Amino acid sequence: MGAWTDDEFYRALHEGVARNGARYYPAFPYPNFTKITRDDVLAIRAYLSTLNAFPVTPRHQRNCAFH
């Protein structure tokens, strides 16, 4: 997310569309976020940018139905 633009972050959260145009739904329930204003989305982004990054578990080691 650190390399995303504000527009890309807004589009992902508000429309459920990834940077490459792929859809996040159903793994990411973006319809629940369509009423959030752009200012609020950018406030969420600003907050997330204050958090420390953490290691990501490789996809093949996750137990998730949406691989």
Secondary structure, DSSP 8 states (H G I E B T S, - for coil): -TT--HHHHHHHHHH-B-TTS-B-TTTS-GGGGTTS-HHHHHHHHHHHTTS-------GGG---TT-
